[in-house]
Amino acid sequence: MTRNILVALLTFVAVGCSRSSAPPPLLGTLEWDRIAVPAEVSEPITRIDVKEGDFVQADQPLLALDPRRTQAQLDAASADVQRLSAALEELRHGARVETIEASRAALARTQATATNARLARDRAAEIRKKGLISQADLDNATAALRQADADAAAARANLAELLHGTRVEDLAQGEAQLAQAQAGLNQLNITLDHLSVRAPRAGRIDSLPFKLGDRPPQGAGVVSMLVGEAPYARVFVPEGRRVGLRQGARFDVHVQGIDHAFKATALRIASEASFTPYYALTGDDASRLVYRAELGLEGDGAHDLPAGVPCQATLVAGN
């Protein structure tokens, strides 16, 4: 009897020693990859198609912003593109025959005016020699002749420009202006399409920070999504165990409220310590260093686990 009691005590002590020698589990929480879907422009929310907790597919509509202001800008940009396109076609085809004829008529009119002005100046010069008019009258006739000659020269240059056709530089400028207007139109089309906010990938709606009628700022996240095949356990590795832990290590992850454990693999291990910086620690304080690690969960039921739930990860023997 005494021997049996002694054996039982030794067994209990051995079990206790083996348990105490095992490293403690790594503590952390379950997390999902998060995606914030931003508002393209600052416009009121006119429709919300989903609720928090809904599972959505990629490209599924989530909510809509008021498109009227962007649509008006799009219409104005479209009209500008049409105007510049017509102007470029006019440059390519050159001046119309009617325009050239009108320019020739204008040149003939200015030449006739210049001829009359020259005759008037000559008569004024002869009369001035006889002393019948003042020098001011002769100067006025001379100035009128110069003005008429300048008008004729301008009309002649305008006709020559029409006859020679459009310059290559003018065509290049017209094409560049049209391309710029077309790019602005394409950008507005993209903005208008993004006013109907869609899911960038499949996932679960985590939060909708804005309500119907709210006007979120431009770039603000209007939908927060949890994405991925399954959550991962974000745990913290003490400094003393960091050297012996590698990516690919296998773990058993226990989630609070679930009886069975989930198999997990170490996906990422931070190379820098969290919390207290390493250069501020000396001596025994170095044991306070921890390194964040992410363990990818496997198995049925992992996809339905929520974020933020406490968990414990135990290294599988052999790792």
C-alpha positions as a LaTeX table, in Angstrom:
\begin{tabular}{lrrr}
\hline
Residue & $x$ (\AA) & $y$ (\AA) & $z$ (\AA) \\
\hline
Met1 & 0.00 & 0.00 & 0.00 \\
Thr2 & 2.77 & 2.41 & 0.94 \\
Arg3 & 4.56 & 1.52 & $-2.29$ \\
Asn4 & 1.49 & 2.32 & $-4.36$ \\
Ile5 & 1.11 & 5.69 & $-2.69$ \\
Leu6 & 4.79 & 6.43 & $-3.33$ \\
Val7 & 4.45 & 5.53 & $-7.01$ \\
Ala8 & 1.38 & 7.74 & $-7.32$ \\
Leu9 & 3.20 & 10.67 & $-5.71$ \\
Leu10 & 6.21 & 10.25 & $-7.98$ \\
Thr11 & 3.92 & 10.11 & $-11.02$ \\
Phe12 & 2.13 & 13.28 & $-9.94$ \\
Val13 & 5.44 & 15.06 & $-9.40$ \\
Ala14 & 6.72 & 13.89 & $-12.79$ \\
Val15 & 3.58 & 15.12 & $-14.52$ \\
Gly16 & 3.80 & 18.44 & $-12.71$ \\
Cys17 & 7.43 & 18.85 & $-13.65$ \\
Ser18 & 6.72 & 18.02 & $-17.28$ \\
Arg19 & 3.89 & 20.55 & $-17.36$ \\
Ser20 & 5.95 & 23.22 & $-15.74$ \\
Ser21 & 8.80 & 22.64 & $-18.18$ \\
Ala22 & 6.56 & 23.17 & $-21.22$ \\
Pro23 & 6.67 & 26.74 & $-22.60$ \\
Pro24 & 3.56 & 28.79 & $-21.86$ \\
Pro25 & 1.13 & 29.40 & $-24.73$ \\
Leu26 & 1.41 & 32.51 & $-26.87$ \\
Leu27 & $-1.40$ & 34.95 & $-26.17$ \\
Gly28 & $-3.17$ & 37.12 & $-28.70$ \\
Thr29 & $-6.42$ & 37.72 & $-30.59$ \\
Leu30 & $-8.04$ & 36.61 & $-33.81$ \\
Glu31 & $-7.78$ & 39.12 & $-36.65$ \\
Trp32 & $-8.92$ & 39.45 & $-40.25$ \\
Asp33 & $-7.41$ & 41.39 & $-43.12$ \\
Arg34 & $-9.35$ & 44.64 & $-43.40$ \\
Ile35 & $-10.16$ & 46.73 & $-46.47$ \\
Ala36 & $-11.45$ & 50.30 & $-46.26$ \\
Val37 & $-13.49$ & 51.32 & $-49.32$ \\
Pro38 & $-13.11$ & 55.13 & $-49.73$ \\
Ala39 & $-15.54$ & 57.75 & $-51.03$ \\
Glu40 & $-14.42$ & 59.00 & $-54.46$ \\
Val41 & $-15.95$ & 62.46 & $-53.88$ \\
Ser42 & $-17.73$ & 64.23 & $-51.04$ \\
Glu43 & $-21.40$ & 63.67 & $-51.89$ \\
Pro44 & $-24.45$ & 62.60 & $-49.80$ \\
Ile45 & $-25.17$ & 58.88 & $-49.46$ \\
Thr46 & $-28.39$ & 58.16 & $-51.36$ \\
Arg47 & $-28.58$ & 54.37 & $-50.99$ \\
Ile48 & $-27.16$ & 51.63 & $-48.74$ \\
Asp49 & $-27.51$ & 48.10 & $-50.10$ \\
Val50 & $-25.87$ & 46.02 & $-47.34$ \\
Lys51 & $-25.87$ & 45.63 & $-43.56$ \\
Glu52 & $-23.05$ & 45.03 & $-41.13$ \\
Gly53 & $-22.25$ & 41.33 & $-41.03$ \\
Asp54 & $-23.39$ & 40.61 & $-44.61$ \\
Phe55 & $-21.15$ & 38.49 & $-46.81$ \\
Val56 & $-20.69$ & 40.08 & $-50.25$ \\
Gln57 & $-19.12$ & 38.98 & $-53.51$ \\
Ala58 & $-16.55$ & 40.92 & $-55.50$ \\
Asp59 & $-18.01$ & 43.89 & $-57.44$ \\
Gln60 & $-21.30$ & 43.70 & $-55.53$ \\
Pro61 & $-22.94$ & 47.14 & $-54.97$ \\
Leu62 & $-22.56$ & 48.35 & $-51.38$ \\
Leu63 & $-23.90$ & 51.92 & $-51.40$ \\
Ala64 & $-24.34$ & 54.90 & $-53.73$ \\
Leu65 & $-23.38$ & 58.58 & $-53.57$ \\
Asp66 & $-25.35$ & 61.43 & $-55.17$ \\
Pro67 & $-24.20$ & 61.58 & $-58.85$ \\
Arg68 & $-25.88$ & 64.83 & $-59.97$ \\
Arg69 & $-22.92$ & 67.19 & $-59.50$ \\
Thr70 & $-20.48$ & 64.81 & $-61.18$ \\
Gln71 & $-22.96$ & 64.19 & $-64.01$ \\
Ala72 & $-23.18$ & 67.94 & $-64.69$ \\
Gln73 & $-19.38$ & 68.18 & $-64.80$ \\
Leu74 & $-19.33$ & 65.20 & $-67.14$ \\
Asp75 & $-21.84$ & 66.84 & $-69.51$ \\
Ala76 & $-19.76$ & 70.04 & $-69.60$ \\
Ala77 & $-16.58$ & 68.09 & $-70.31$ \\
Ser78 & $-18.32$ & 66.13 & $-73.08$ \\
Ala79 & $-19.46$ & 69.38 & $-74.74$ \\
Asp80 & $-15.90$ & 70.75 & $-74.51$ \\
Val81 & $-14.57$ & 67.62 & $-76.21$ \\
Gln82 & $-17.07$ & 68.04 & $-79.05$ \\
Arg83 & $-16.12$ & 71.71 & $-79.49$ \\
Leu84 & $-12.38$ & 70.99 & $-79.63$ \\
Ser85 & $-12.95$ & 68.06 & $-81.97$ \\
Ala86 & $-14.86$ & 70.29 & $-84.39$ \\
Ala87 & $-12.15$ & 72.97 & $-84.18$ \\
Leu88 & $-9.48$ & 70.37 & $-84.96$ \\
Glu89 & $-11.42$ & 69.14 & $-87.99$ \\
Glu90 & $-11.66$ & 72.72 & $-89.18$ \\
Leu91 & $-7.91$ & 73.09 & $-88.86$ \\
Arg92 & $-7.33$ & 69.88 & $-90.81$ \\
His93 & $-9.65$ & 70.81 & $-93.67$ \\
Gly94 & $-8.41$ & 74.41 & $-93.93$ \\
Ala95 & $-10.45$ & 77.52 & $-94.75$ \\
Arg96 & $-13.69$ & 77.29 & $-96.72$ \\
Val97 & $-13.94$ & 78.76 & $-100.21$ \\
Glu98 & $-16.46$ & 81.32 & $-98.97$ \\
Thr99 & $-14.01$ & 82.48 & $-96.30$ \\
Ile100 & $-11.25$ & 82.90 & $-98.86$ \\
Glu101 & $-13.55$ & 84.90 & $-101.18$ \\
Ala102 & $-14.59$ & 87.13 & $-98.29$ \\
Ser103 & $-10.92$ & 87.73 & $-97.48$ \\
Arg104 & $-10.22$ & 88.68 & $-101.09$ \\
Ala105 & $-13.14$ & 91.12 & $-101.06$ \\
Ala106 & $-11.81$ & 92.67 & $-97.84$ \\
Leu107 & $-8.39$ & 93.04 & $-99.44$ \\
Ala108 & $-9.91$ & 94.74 & $-102.50$ \\
Arg109 & $-11.82$ & 97.15 & $-100.27$ \\
Thr110 & $-8.75$ & 98.11 & $-98.28$ \\
Gln111 & $-6.70$ & 98.54 & $-101.46$ \\
Ala112 & $-9.37$ & 100.87 & $-102.88$ \\
Thr113 & $-9.37$ & 102.84 & $-99.66$ \\
Ala114 & $-5.58$ & 103.10 & $-99.81$ \\
Thr115 & $-5.77$ & 104.35 & $-103.43$ \\
Asn116 & $-8.27$ & 107.06 & $-102.51$ \\
Ala117 & $-6.15$ & 108.04 & $-99.51$ \\
Arg118 & $-3.06$ & 108.38 & $-101.74$ \\
Leu119 & $-4.94$ & 110.59 & $-104.22$ \\
Ala120 & $-6.25$ & 112.73 & $-101.38$ \\
Arg121 & $-2.75$ & 113.12 & $-99.96$ \\
Asp122 & $-1.33$ & 114.11 & $-103.35$ \\
Arg123 & $-4.04$ & 116.74 & $-103.87$ \\
Ala124 & $-3.42$ & 118.09 & $-100.39$ \\
Ala125 & 0.30 & 118.35 & $-101.15$ \\
Glu126 & $-0.35$ & 120.38 & $-104.35$ \\
Ile127 & $-2.78$ & 122.67 & $-102.56$ \\
Arg128 & $-0.29$ & 123.11 & $-99.73$ \\
Lys129 & 2.32 & 124.30 & $-102.20$ \\
Lys130 & $-0.07$ & 127.06 & $-103.20$ \\
Gly131 & $-0.60$ & 127.97 & $-99.54$ \\
Leu132 & $-4.35$ & 127.33 & $-99.61$ \\
Ile133 & $-4.37$ & 124.77 & $-96.71$ \\
Ser134 & $-2.41$ & 124.44 & $-93.53$ \\
Gln135 & 0.39 & 121.97 & $-92.81$ \\
Ala136 & $-1.93$ & 120.19 & $-90.35$ \\
Asp137 & $-4.34$ & 119.32 & $-93.15$ \\
Leu138 & $-1.49$ & 117.80 & $-95.16$ \\
Asp139 & $-0.31$ & 115.81 & $-92.13$ \\
Asn140 & $-3.83$ & 114.44 & $-91.61$ \\
Ala141 & $-4.00$ & 113.29 & $-95.24$ \\
Thr142 & $-0.58$ & 111.60 & $-94.89$ \\
Ala143 & $-1.70$ & 109.78 & $-91.69$ \\
Ala144 & $-4.89$ & 108.58 & $-93.40$ \\
Leu145 & $-2.78$ & 107.16 & $-96.25$ \\
Arg146 & $-0.54$ & 105.28 & $-93.85$ \\
Gln147 & $-3.57$ & 103.81 & $-92.05$ \\
Ala148 & $-5.09$ & 102.70 & $-95.33$ \\
Asp149 & $-1.82$ & 101.07 & $-96.43$ \\
Ala150 & $-1.59$ & 99.22 & $-93.09$ \\
Asp151 & $-5.16$ & 97.92 & $-93.42$ \\
Ala152 & $-4.40$ & 96.71 & $-96.94$ \\
Ala153 & $-1.26$ & 94.93 & $-95.73$ \\
Ala154 & $-3.21$ & 93.21 & $-92.96$ \\
Ala155 & $-5.91$ & 92.06 & $-95.38$ \\
Arg156 & $-3.23$ & 90.77 & $-97.76$ \\
Ala157 & $-1.55$ & 88.78 & $-94.96$ \\
Asn158 & $-4.89$ & 87.31 & $-93.85$ \\
Leu159 & $-5.62$ & 86.13 & $-97.37$ \\
Ala160 & $-2.15$ & 84.61 & $-97.66$ \\
Glu161 & $-2.67$ & 82.70 & $-94.40$ \\
Leu162 & $-5.93$ & 81.23 & $-95.68$ \\
Leu163 & $-4.38$ & 80.26 & $-99.00$ \\
His164 & $-1.35$ & 78.57 & $-97.42$ \\
Gly165 & $-3.49$ & 76.37 & $-95.13$ \\
Thr166 & $-3.08$ & 75.36 & $-91.46$ \\
Arg167 & 0.40 & 75.16 & $-89.95$ \\
Val168 & 1.67 & 71.90 & $-88.47$ \\
Glu169 & 2.16 & 73.61 & $-85.11$ \\
Asp170 & $-1.50$ & 74.70 & $-85.03$ \\
Leu171 & $-2.60$ & 71.13 & $-85.74$ \\
Ala172 & $-0.36$ & 69.83 & $-82.92$ \\
Gln173 & $-1.81$ & 72.35 & $-80.47$ \\
Gly174 & $-5.36$ & 71.43 & $-81.48$ \\
Glu175 & $-4.65$ & 67.72 & $-81.03$ \\
Ala176 & $-3.07$ & 68.32 & $-77.62$ \\
Gln177 & $-6.04$ & 70.37 & $-76.42$ \\
Leu178 & $-8.45$ & 67.67 & $-77.59$ \\
Ala179 & $-6.42$ & 64.95 & $-75.86$ \\
Gln180 & $-6.40$ & 66.91 & $-72.60$ \\
Ala181 & $-10.16$ & 67.42 & $-72.74$ \\
Gln182 & $-10.69$ & 63.72 & $-73.52$ \\
Ala183 & $-8.54$ & 62.71 & $-70.54$ \\
Gly184 & $-10.61$ & 64.93 & $-68.25$ \\
Leu185 & $-13.78$ & 63.36 & $-69.64$ \\
Asn186 & $-12.43$ & 59.85 & $-69.00$ \\
Gln187 & $-11.54$ & 60.79 & $-65.43$ \\
Leu188 & $-15.06$ & 62.08 & $-64.79$ \\
Asn189 & $-16.50$ & 58.88 & $-66.24$ \\
Ile190 & $-14.41$ & 56.87 & $-63.76$ \\
Thr191 & $-15.49$ & 59.14 & $-60.89$ \\
Leu192 & $-19.16$ & 58.78 & $-61.86$ \\
Asp193 & $-18.81$ & 55.00 & $-61.99$ \\
His194 & $-17.16$ & 54.96 & $-58.54$ \\
Leu195 & $-20.09$ & 56.86 & $-57.02$ \\
Ser196 & $-21.73$ & 53.45 & $-56.96$ \\
Val197 & $-19.44$ & 51.93 & $-54.31$ \\
Arg198 & $-18.74$ & 48.25 & $-54.99$ \\
Ala199 & $-16.90$ & 45.54 & $-53.10$ \\
Pro200 & $-13.28$ & 45.30 & $-54.33$ \\
Arg201 & $-13.25$ & 41.60 & $-53.38$ \\
Ala202 & $-15.36$ & 39.02 & $-51.60$ \\
Gly203 & $-15.64$ & 39.46 & $-47.84$ \\
Arg204 & $-17.81$ & 40.36 & $-44.90$ \\
Ile205 & $-19.09$ & 43.86 & $-44.09$ \\
Asp206 & $-17.50$ & 44.83 & $-40.79$ \\
Ser207 & $-18.78$ & 48.38 & $-40.34$ \\
Leu208 & $-20.68$ & 51.16 & $-42.10$ \\
Pro209 & $-19.46$ & 54.34 & $-40.36$ \\
Phe210 & $-21.85$ & 56.64 & $-42.28$ \\
Lys211 & $-25.64$ & 56.58 & $-42.48$ \\
Leu212 & $-28.12$ & 57.35 & $-45.23$ \\
Gly213 & $-27.97$ & 61.08 & $-46.02$ \\
Asp214 & $-24.50$ & 61.60 & $-44.51$ \\
Arg215 & $-21.92$ & 63.40 & $-46.62$ \\
Pro216 & $-18.56$ & 61.71 & $-45.99$ \\
Pro217 & $-15.37$ & 63.67 & $-46.79$ \\
Gln218 & $-13.51$ & 62.80 & $-49.97$ \\
Gly219 & $-11.28$ & 59.79 & $-49.39$ \\
Ala220 & $-13.02$ & 58.78 & $-46.14$ \\
Gly221 & $-13.70$ & 55.06 & $-45.71$ \\
Val222 & $-17.44$ & 54.49 & $-46.17$ \\
Val223 & $-17.26$ & 50.68 & $-45.84$ \\
Ser224 & $-14.91$ & 48.49 & $-43.81$ \\
Met225 & $-14.63$ & 44.85 & $-44.94$ \\
Leu226 & $-13.07$ & 41.72 & $-43.51$ \\
Val227 & $-11.51$ & 39.67 & $-46.31$ \\
Gly228 & $-9.62$ & 36.43 & $-46.67$ \\
Glu229 & $-10.34$ & 32.72 & $-46.50$ \\
Ala230 & $-9.98$ & 32.56 & $-42.71$ \\
Pro231 & $-8.78$ & 34.72 & $-39.82$ \\
Tyr232 & $-5.31$ & 34.57 & $-38.36$ \\
Ala233 & $-4.13$ & 34.56 & $-34.76$ \\
Arg234 & $-2.06$ & 37.61 & $-33.90$ \\
Val235 & 0.12 & 36.49 & $-31.00$ \\
Phe236 & 3.21 & 37.91 & $-29.30$ \\
Val237 & 6.39 & 35.87 & $-28.97$ \\
Pro238 & 8.62 & 36.56 & $-25.93$ \\
Glu239 & 12.21 & 37.48 & $-26.66$ \\
Gly240 & 13.49 & 34.22 & $-25.21$ \\
Arg241 & 11.49 & 32.14 & $-27.70$ \\
Arg242 & 11.97 & 34.32 & $-30.79$ \\
Val243 & 15.27 & 32.72 & $-31.89$ \\
Gly244 & 13.83 & 29.22 & $-31.98$ \\
Leu245 & 10.69 & 30.17 & $-33.93$ \\
Arg246 & 10.58 & 30.15 & $-37.73$ \\
Gln247 & 8.01 & 30.81 & $-40.38$ \\
Gly248 & 6.09 & 27.65 & $-41.19$ \\
Ala249 & 6.04 & 26.45 & $-37.57$ \\
Arg250 & 2.87 & 24.56 & $-36.65$ \\
Phe251 & 0.61 & 25.57 & $-33.77$ \\
Asp252 & $-2.56$ & 24.52 & $-32.04$ \\
Val253 & $-4.72$ & 27.61 & $-31.52$ \\
His254 & $-7.36$ & 27.55 & $-28.80$ \\
Val255 & $-10.11$ & 30.12 & $-29.13$ \\
Gln256 & $-12.09$ & 31.15 & $-26.09$ \\
Gly257 & $-15.57$ & 29.61 & $-26.26$ \\
Ile258 & $-14.65$ & 26.74 & $-28.64$ \\
Asp259 & $-13.75$ & 23.31 & $-27.31$ \\
His260 & $-11.51$ & 22.04 & $-30.09$ \\
Ala261 & $-8.23$ & 23.56 & $-31.26$ \\
Phe262 & $-7.49$ & 24.90 & $-34.74$ \\
Lys263 & $-4.35$ & 23.96 & $-36.62$ \\
Ala264 & $-2.31$ & 26.99 & $-37.65$ \\
Thr265 & 0.91 & 27.87 & $-39.46$ \\
Ala266 & 3.22 & 30.78 & $-38.68$ \\
Leu267 & 2.87 & 33.10 & $-41.68$ \\
Arg268 & 4.82 & 36.16 & $-40.54$ \\
Ile269 & 7.02 & 37.01 & $-37.60$ \\
Ala270 & 8.03 & 40.62 & $-37.02$ \\
Ser271 & 11.72 & 41.39 & $-37.23$ \\
Glu272 & 11.44 & 44.28 & $-34.76$ \\
Ala273 & 10.24 & 44.11 & $-31.20$ \\
Ser274 & 6.94 & 45.61 & $-30.13$ \\
Phe275 & 6.19 & 47.87 & $-27.18$ \\
Thr276 & 9.48 & 48.92 & $-25.57$ \\
Pro277 & 12.27 & 49.67 & $-28.11$ \\
Tyr278 & 15.24 & 47.35 & $-27.84$ \\
Tyr279 & 17.79 & 50.16 & $-27.45$ \\
Ala280 & 16.09 & 51.34 & $-24.23$ \\
Leu281 & 16.45 & 47.95 & $-22.50$ \\
Thr282 & 19.42 & 46.58 & $-20.60$ \\
Gly283 & 20.07 & 43.53 & $-18.49$ \\
Asp284 & 17.00 & 41.67 & $-17.27$ \\
Asp285 & 14.69 & 44.16 & $-18.97$ \\
Ala286 & 15.50 & 42.46 & $-22.29$ \\
Ser287 & 13.06 & 39.69 & $-21.33$ \\
Arg288 & 10.22 & 42.17 & $-21.88$ \\
Leu289 & 10.78 & 42.22 & $-25.62$ \\
Val290 & 8.00 & 40.61 & $-27.66$ \\
Tyr291 & 7.65 & 40.03 & $-31.40$ \\
Arg292 & 4.33 & 40.02 & $-33.18$ \\
Ala293 & 3.54 & 36.87 & $-35.15$ \\
Glu294 & 0.60 & 35.96 & $-37.38$ \\
Leu295 & $-0.63$ & 32.36 & $-37.50$ \\
Gly296 & $-2.93$ & 31.35 & $-40.35$ \\
Leu297 & $-5.83$ & 29.20 & $-39.09$ \\
Glu298 & $-6.97$ & 26.08 & $-40.90$ \\
Gly299 & $-9.94$ & 23.74 & $-40.68$ \\
Asp300 & $-13.73$ & 23.89 & $-40.82$ \\
Gly301 & $-15.38$ & 26.65 & $-38.86$ \\
Ala302 & $-12.44$ & 29.04 & $-39.00$ \\
His303 & $-14.15$ & 31.17 & $-41.65$ \\
Asp304 & $-16.98$ & 32.02 & $-39.24$ \\
Leu305 & $-14.79$ & 33.18 & $-36.38$ \\
Pro306 & $-15.11$ & 36.88 & $-35.47$ \\
Ala307 & $-12.30$ & 39.36 & $-35.09$ \\
Gly308 & $-10.94$ & 40.43 & $-31.71$ \\
Val309 & $-11.62$ & 37.16 & $-29.85$ \\
Pro310 & $-8.83$ & 36.16 & $-27.40$ \\
Cys311 & $-6.84$ & 33.05 & $-28.31$ \\
Gln312 & $-3.86$ & 30.99 & $-27.19$ \\
Ala313 & $-1.33$ & 29.33 & $-29.48$ \\
Thr314 & 0.67 & 26.28 & $-28.43$ \\
Leu315 & 3.68 & 25.16 & $-30.46$ \\
Val316 & 3.23 & 21.63 & $-31.78$ \\
Ala317 & 5.88 & 19.19 & $-30.67$ \\
Gly318 & 8.68 & 18.79 & $-33.17$ \\
Asn319 & 8.78 & 22.49 & $-34.21$ \\
\hline
\end{tabular}
